[in-house]
Amino acid sequence: MLSRWATTEEVATAAGITGSAVMKWAGKHVLPAYTVIYGGRRGRSARWPLHAVAQASWVRGQLDAGLSFEEIREALERGEFKPGPTSE
């Protein structure tokens, strides 16, 4: 059975960044919104839409190309990032 969500670790790995950087990117609105879940003894964690993994990789590419977070947000608003078929 395929997961319907991605973990923060999966999103971070796709972009080559840390989990805390993923949360900062989300705060800059270059990643999709996440859902906070509570796992008892495991504490609080985030679950992300599946396309967040591909989007994090795309954002990293845009940053590597010299774009600012503001420019990346604008590109997202124009629809320049196209989630793949696993993003449902």
Buried (B, 14 or more C-beta within 10 A) or exposed (E): EEEEBBBBEBBBBBBEBEBEBBBBBBEBBBBBEBEEEEEEEEEEBBBBBBBBBBBBBBBBEBBEEEBEBEBBBEBBEEEEBEBEEEBE
